[in-house]
Amino acid sequence: IICFTPAFYLKYTVFPFIVAKTLLFRLLICLLAINWTALVAINPQKYLSIFNKKNYILWSLIAYGVISTISGILGIEPAQSFFSSNERMLGLVSLYSFILLYIFITSIIKSKKNFHTILNSFLVCNVLVGIHAWFSYAGLTIFSNLKGQRFSGLIGSPSFLSVYAVFGIFVALYFWALEYKEQSKIFTKYLFGALFLFFILLGTGTRATIVAAGLAIFILLIYFIVSKPKSLLKKISLSIVCLSLVSLGAIIAFKDTEFVQSRVYLQRLTTINTQERTFQNRMVAAKVAQKALENKTILGWGYETFQYAYLRNFDPLMLKVTPDDRLYDKPHNALLEASTNTGILGLIAYLAIYASIFYTAYVSFKKNNINKDILVIFWLAYIAHFVSNIFLFDTFETYLGFFLLMGFIGSINHFTEKEEYSNNFNKKIILLVIPVIIASGWFVYEHGYKNIVNSYYGAKAIDSFQKGSFDDGYYNVLKLTEHPADTSRDVIITSSSIFFDNNYKMKVTHEQDVMMSNLYIKEIDRLLEIYPENLLLKAIQARFLALKEDEESLKRGLQIINEAIEES
């Protein structure tokens, strides 16, 4: 089920592409924790054997987790570090969940056959999500908000879908390499699956990922040409390389034609230059990140707190480059993000994860557990991810692909022919499992159910504002304030923005403005006790105080906004 979480979409939540799948994933991790605890109680030697000194991937993950935690606790906003934003949901809670996923799958799954089932499930979901994105692009979907100029579908963003598809491509190529090794077959279902996902990748029009994956596949083809002399695979690889170079040349030569300009994914490939607006604003954001790192070098500003660092080191040039896109919560560069958030120590640990993956795959090759073709495919998968993340950032979907494939690489040298299960039930199992069940139940309720309810009322409030219904909007804002959760801050920020945007449409009276302002101001006062350094909350609170128009409120609002300006 975990493999299929990227396909989950819950319409009536704020950020519907993020909330449902992330909370479902956390629920499933809790269930896995209960199962794993029981297995450890039955056979601790077997299920704790992964905690050995040669498991470099696991120790690099733990090192990154520990450094990120220290950074978050000592950082500018610990609550933000742990729970992140509603739009991302990639705080320390999610990082721990993914590290636990790695621990669980590598310690529980002992046979290659069973792990292949997991990777095949991930690949099936990848293809299904791709098909849905294609259909949505064509307008063949029941959700009108899923249609766009580029492929995105159930992932909600073309760039997020692109990196997710990259992991699907290389998982498919792994299975293709297995079949080629065993049967010398070239044209298999896995090859066609990889080609389809590359088509989806092109449809996203995400230049960084297309270039990164394209270069990785180009290197793979060159490898086949060099390493497979006098073979059909060499001839096919050579033909693809020549055809690709000719096609790329033709696209560039005819970039001004209607054929290229009418297809966004082709048009975007021909507009890669340093003068383009996207490139310019990313460069400004990168400079802000570098400046922020200089101020907090060792442990950074705190895990997942880039927006806090960004606002306090803001470069006014951003207003000139992109006045309509000036608020960043990510630097669109994973290396800068890791260093700004967790400092130099965090960056070293982050890079150590990649190094451990490459080394572990190489050890598997030296032990003859994988051949050179598969080793190259594994390396290129993570090289493509690394290169694309120089211009992007990780999301739930990319983390899932990253950790599942990493889990497989970390398990290759320890697979057995057959799974062995024990029925040695004893009292120790009950003593260990019951606390885990209680903790998991609390976690699911506190950080799952409450989030869904809060986000539901936020989405309903937004829908009411957009439809011009003040009364329904007020009711739903009241309900969301009665159901506080981790998502409250971003629900308040998003819903208040929609309220202001539709204020005239709803023909709101001054009395109604005061009613709504009092509701939001009270909730923001509560949230500022949790997020005292959040400048967006302070700016929104000042705006609602101004909306009340009485002298005392205006005076307080002016004080708050001046304090926020001083901090930024």
Buried (B, 14 or more C-beta within 10 A) or exposed (E): EBBBBBBBBBEBBBBBBBBBBBBBBBBBBBBBBBBBBBBBBBBEEBBEBBEEEEBBBBBBBBBBBEBBBBBBBBBBBBBBBBBBBBBBBBBBBBBBBBBBBBBBBBBBBBBBEEBBEBBBBBBBBBBBBBEBBBBBBEEEBEEEEBBBEBBBBBBBBBBBBBBBBBBBBBBBBBBBBBBBEEEEEBEBEBBEBBEBBBBBBBBBBBBBBBBBBBBBBBBBBEBBBEBBEEBEBBEBBBEBBEEBEEEEEEBEEBBEEEEBEEBBBBBBBBEEEEEEEBBBBBBBBBBBBBBBBEEBEEBBBBBBBBBBBBBBBBBEBBEEBBEEEBEBBBBBBBBBBBBBBBBBBBBBBBBBBBEBBBEBBBBBBEEEBBBEBBBBBBBBBBBBBBBBBEBBBBBBBBBBBBBBBBBBBBBBBBBEEEEEEEEEEEEBBEEBBEEBBEEBEEBBEEBBBBBBBBBBBBBBBBBBBBEBBBEBBBBBBBBBBEBBBBBBBBBBBBBBBBBEEBBEEBEBEEEBBBBBBEBBBEBBEEBBEBBEBBBBBBBBBBBBBBBBEEEEBBEBBEEBBEEBEEEE
